[in-house]
């Protein structure tokens, strides 16, 4: 029993370290995007949770007439599992506090931003939008309770 308790404590510790690492990585990405945004616009004041939440929930009319937002697939709470509205495929939570794999690879993050921004808004997102998006996602730490 004592060995099991030690093993459980060790596993919980690794999970906490992993979550901290993914949050730290997300914060690094915010700094990178913030620097890029300031290079484009020296007046840029920096990312905000409000801007990120607005961007995440902003509905854009697609060429087929349907409206889409990041929240359409990722749900209104980035700490929840989502579901692709086209394929029905399950999507792991965006929040790096809940999903320690999020924001772990800069190239993958960049590729996903490019893919999804182009699909939804018709062009790549700006560095300022990306910084605010991640800033907002970091604030969502608790999945919605199941009813």
N, C-alpha and C positions, 0 to 999 in steps of 0.2 A: 504494500500500500504506500509506503514511504517513497519508493522508487517511482511509482505512478504520479504522486504529487509533485515530485521534483521534475519529472518529465513534462507534466502539464504546465508548471510554472515556466520552464524553459521554452516551451512552445508558445505560450502567451507572450513571453518576452520577445521572441523572434518576430511575432506578428506585430507587436508594438513598434519594434525597430523598423520593420519593413514599411509600416504605415508612415512612420516619421520620415523615412527615406523618400517615399513617393511624394509626400507633401513638400519636402525640401526640394525635390526635383521640380515640382510644379512651381514653386517659388522662384527657382532659377530661371525657368521658362518665362515667367512674368517679367523678370529683370531683363532677359534677352529681348523680349518683345517691346518692353518699355524703352529700352535703348534704341531699338530700330524705329519706334514711333517718334521718338524725340529727334532722331536724325532726319526724318521726313518733315516733321513739324516741331521746331524748337519751342513753340508755345504750348505743346502738349503737356497737360497737367498731370498725367499719369492715370493708371487704371482705377476704376471704381467698381464696387459691387453693384451699384445701381445701373451703371452702363452695361455691365456683364449680364445682369438679370434681364434688362430690356432686350439686349441682343439675343439672348438664349430663348426668350419667349416671343420675339418679334415674328409675326406671320408674314410670309412673302408669298405673293401669288405666282405660281409656276406657269409655264407656257400652256399647260393643259387646263388651266383655270382653278386647280386645287390650291389651297393655302397650306403652307408648311412652315414649321419652325423647328429649331433644335429640339424643343420640348415635344414635338410631334412623335418622335421616336424615343427620346431619352426621358420622357415624362416631365411633369412640372417640377419634380424634385430630383436633381442630379444624383442624389444618394440612393435612389431607387433603381431597380433593374428596368430597362426599357425593352422596346420591341419594335423592330423595323416595320414600318407601316406598309411596305411593299412586299417584303419576303416573309414577314411574321417571325423572323429569327430573333431570338432573345439577345439583348445587349446588356452587358455588365454595367454596373453603375459608373457614372463619370467621376464622382467624387473620389479623389485619391485617398481620403480617409477611410472610405468603405471598400474601395477596390485598389489594392496596392500596386496593380499593374498599370494603372492610368498614369500617363505623363512620364513613363520610365524611359522612353526612347525618343529623343528629340526628332530624329528623322521620321519616325512613325507618326508622331504628333503632327509634324509639318505636312506629311502626306495626307493624313486624315482631314486636317483643316482644309487643304487645297481641294481634296475630293468633295467633301461635304459643302464647303462654301460655294464651289463652282456649281454643284448640283442644285443648291437651294437659292443662292442669290445671284448666280450667273458669273461670278468672278471670285478670285481668292479674297479672303478676309484681310483686312489691314492688320498691321502689328498691334495697333491700339485696340482693335476689336478682340484680337486673340488674348491680349494681356487682361482686358476687363473680363472676358469670358472665363479665363482660368481663375481670376480673382474671385468671381462669383461662385464658381464651382467649388472652390476651397471652403466657402462658408457653409455649404450644405454637407452636414456631417451625420445626420440621422435619417435613416430610411423611414418612410411613412409607415405607421403601424398598420398591420393587416386588420381588416374588419371581420 
